[in-house]
Amino acid sequence: MNALAQIWSAGDGVSRAVALLLLAMSVSAWVVILWKAWGLARVRADLGRAVPAFWAAPDLQAGRERLAALDRERVLLPMLEAALQPAGVGTLDADSEAESRLTRRLRDALHAALTPLQVGQVLLASVGSTAPFIGLFGTVWGIYHALVGLSAGGSISLDKVTGPVGEALIMTAAGLAVAIPAVLAYNLFGKQVGLCEAELEGWAHDLREMALQRARREA
């Protein structure tokens, strides 16, 4: 802590701004990482429990109730509601074919379900791609600031240069420390979102077939 306080006091406004920016990026990235890890874990658990429970229900009403109880993140139930929603009278939706109508509604419901799962990915990608360069800028500026200060003080020797330069290199290490967790989390969450998307697409396909079969029976 004393070393960090010494570096902070020795830096100028630009160096401190870079340090605060890296700190803000790190805090925001870790908040997103923890939040998305919790949310995606719940979604994966819901998909693994709710879909089999729905198809094991004795009737549609019982299946709906099971989904309402197990679908905590509300990614499955809105798609079921979209598949069972009746066509409005006197609308273009009612005039379209049943298959086209179901495809459109389920597509919109699928996109609505996937949007919350993808929140935060842009921030993680931005932090992972820019933090190393911000840290490198802080290092270059810190070295420049240190050399200017040393030249103003008179003679420059190696022992006087190595200290400030070593302190400035901490900015590069800080940039990497901020970027690496963000990049790893972005890749991991991208894979998990892709798995959830595949399962939701399968769920939408099954709902479409079920709704079409019910429509044929009623006809």
Residue pairs with C-beta under 8 A, 6 or more apart in sequence:
6 167
7 167
7 170
8 16
8 19
10 146
10 164
10 167
11 19
11 142
11 145
12 145
14 141
14 145
15 138
15 141
15 142
15 145
15 171
18 134
18 135
18 137
18 138
18 141
18 171
19 138
19 171
19 174
21 134
22 131
22 134
22 135
22 138
22 171
22 174
22 175
22 178
25 127
25 130
25 131
25 134
25 178
26 127
26 131
26 177
26 178
28 123
28 127
29 123
29 124
29 127
29 178
29 181
29 182
29 185
30 181
32 120
32 123
32 124
32 185
33 124
33 181
33 182
33 185
35 120
36 119
36 120
36 185
36 189
37 185
37 189
39 73
39 116
39 117
40 117
40 189
40 192
40 193
40 196
42 72
42 73
43 73
43 75
43 117
43 196
44 192
44 195
44 196
46 70
46 71
46 72
46 73
46 75
46 76
47 75
47 76
47 196
47 199
47 200
47 203
49 70
50 66
50 67
50 70
50 71
50 76
51 76
51 199
51 203
53 63
53 66
53 67
53 70
54 63
54 66
54 67
54 76
54 80
55 63
57 63
57 65
57 66
60 84
63 80
64 77
64 80
67 76
67 77
67 80
68 77
71 77
73 116
75 113
75 116
75 117
75 196
75 200
76 113
76 200
76 203
78 109
78 112
78 113
79 106
79 109
79 110
79 113
79 200
79 203
79 204
79 207
80 207
81 109
82 105
82 106
82 108
82 109
83 102
83 105
83 106
83 109
83 207
83 208
83 210
83 211
84 211
85 105
87 93
87 94
87 101
88 94
93 101
96 104
98 212
98 215
99 208
99 212
102 208
102 211
102 212
103 208
106 204
106 207
106 208
107 204
109 204
110 200
110 201
110 204
113 200
114 193
114 196
114 197
114 200
117 193
117 196
117 197
118 193
120 189
121 186
121 189
121 190
121 193
124 182
124 183
124 185
124 186
124 189
125 182
125 186
127 178
127 179
127 182
128 179
128 180
128 182
128 183
128 186
129 179
130 179
131 175
131 176
131 178
131 179
131 182
132 172
132 175
132 176
132 179
133 175
134 175
135 171
135 172
135 173
135 174
135 175
135 176
135 178
135 179
136 171
136 172
136 175
137 171
138 168
138 171
138 172
138 174
138 175
139 168
139 169
139 170
139 171
139 172
140 168
141 168
142 164
142 167
142 168
142 171
143 164
143 165
143 168
145 164
145 168
146 161
146 164
146 165
146 167
146 168
147 156
147 161
147 164
149 164
150 156
150 160
150 161
150 164
